[in-house]
């Protein structure tokens, strides 16, 4: 049984293999980099074969390296646990979350269009805004940046293309101070200096 998600008008359910992977994930730690990229590749191949969309979302805690320098490595552990719990509780069982390099979290959203992926990204961002993490008796309220994209056509040939697009959107947000949700399309439409709006 899948958990209720954020998106409305979702097309269909996810395939059996992905669902069983996700159900196993619910009671365990986050997927590793190798695992989440493999699952992303599998979902992308299924998307191309059956013509349903797949969303890709990257989450990063703003200025995490500096925060860890100030408060110690326990902060990274606490944040990883908090992000995993938040995503598991507020997305479907078929959605897949793993850790990428440099403390980035990849969320794969099967059967999810670009508009639906935006809904998930914005609501997770809102939830993160209310997150407080306690380290050595100090309560911190970090912010996060989210970059996202989705693939719903046969023109995107490789799964790592949409991962790279989500990463480009995330980096665009981080370069402009973070604490924002940005789609890959917006990075192409806004002015290079960040002065325009999509």
N, C-alpha and C positions, 0 to 999 in steps of 0.2 A: 504494500500500500504506500502510495506516495504522499508526501506532506503537501498541504496547500501552498501554492506559490503566489507571486505578486501579479502575474500577468493575466489579463482577461482575453478571451477569444483565442486561447492557445489551440493550435491545430494538432489533434491526435495525441497519443501517448508515446513513450519512448520504447525502443526495441528491447527484447528480453534480456540480451546480454548486458546492455548498458544499465538496465534497471537492477539486475542482480549485482553488478559492480557497485552501484550506488547504495543498495541496501546494505552491502557489506561495509561500505564506507561509513554509514551512519553510526556504527558502534565502534569505530576505530579512529586512528589519527588521520591527519590529512594525507592525501596522496603525495608521493614523492614527485620530483621533477620528471623523472623518466616515466612514471606511471601516468601522471596527468597529461603529458604530451602524447603518450600512446592512446589514452582515452579520447583526447581531442582529435587525433588522427582517425580513430575509429568512427567517432560521431560525424566527422567531416565527410568521410567516405560514405557513410549511410545517408547523409544529407544530399550528396551529389547523386547517389543511386536512386533515391526515392523522391527527391525534389522537395524536401521539407527544409526549412531554415534551421540554422544553428547559431546561437549567440556566443560571444566570447568576451569575457570581462576580466580586466586586470585591476587588482587592488594593491595599493602600497601606502604604508603609513608615512606621512610627511616627515622629513628630516629624522628618520629613524636612527641613522648612524650617530647623529649628534645626541639624540635622546639616550641612546645606549651608552655613549661616552659619559654622560652626566649621571645616569641612574643605574648602570650596570646591565649585564647580560640577562638578568632575571626579567627585565622589562620586555625583551624580545620574546621570551617564553610565554609571559603573561598575555602579550598581544596576540601571539599565534593561537593560543587557546581561546581567547575571547573572540577572535575573528572566526575561527572554526565553528564555535558554538553559535554565534550570531547567524552565520550563513546556513548551517544545518537546520536551525530552528525556523528560518524564514524563507526557505526555498523548497522546491520539490525534492523528493527522494531521487529522482532521475537526474538532477543537476549535480555536477561533479566539481569538487574543489581540491586543488593541490597547490603545492608550494613551488614556485620557480626560483631561480637564482636571484640573489640580491633582495631577499625578503619580499618578493612579489607573489601575490596569490592569484592563480588562474581559476576562474569559474567558467565551466562549460555548460551551456544552456541548450539542450536538444529541443527541437521543435519550437524555437523562439525567434521571432522576427526582430529586426532592428528596433522597431518601436517598442516591442515588448522587452527587449534587452535594456532599453533606456529606462523603462519603469522599474525593473529590478535594480539597475545601477543607482538610480536616484533614491530609491527607498532604502537600499543598503547604506548609502551615504548618509541619509537622515538618521538611521539607526546608529551608525558609527559616531555621529555628532553627539549622541547622548551617552556614549560609552565612557566609563571611567575605569582606570586600571590602577590598582594599589601596589606600590613597590616600596618595601622597607617603611611602611607606615605613611608614605606620601601618596596622595591621590592625584593622578595625572589624567588630563583630558586631551589626548592627541587627536589630530585630524588626519584625514585620509584623502588620497586622490584616486579616482577611478577612470580608467580608459576602457572604451568598449567599441565593439563593432559586431556585425553579423553577416553571414553569408546565406543567401537564399537563391542563388542562381548557379548555373553551370559554368560561368565565365571565370570564377575563381578556381584555379587549377590545383593549388596546394594548400594543405591545412595550415602550414606555418605562415602563409600569407596573412590570414586573419589574426593569428597570434601577433605577428609583427605590426599589424595595423592597430590592434588594441594597445600594444606597447608604445607605439608612436603617439597615440592619443594620451596615454598616461604620462609620458615624458613631456608632452606639450603642456599639460597641466602643472607638472612639477616645476618646469622652468619659469612658470608664471606665478609661483608662490604656493601652489597646491590647494588642497581643500576644495576640490571641484570635480564635477563629473563631465567628461568630454568624450564625444564620439570621434572616430577617425575622420568622418566626413567634415566635422566642424574644423578640424585642423587644416583641412584643405580650403575651406571657405573664408576663414578669418584672416585678417591682415597679418603679415609676418611679425609685426611688432605687438600683436595681441590687441590692437586697438579696435578691431572690427568685431561685430557680432554676427553669428550665423543665423 
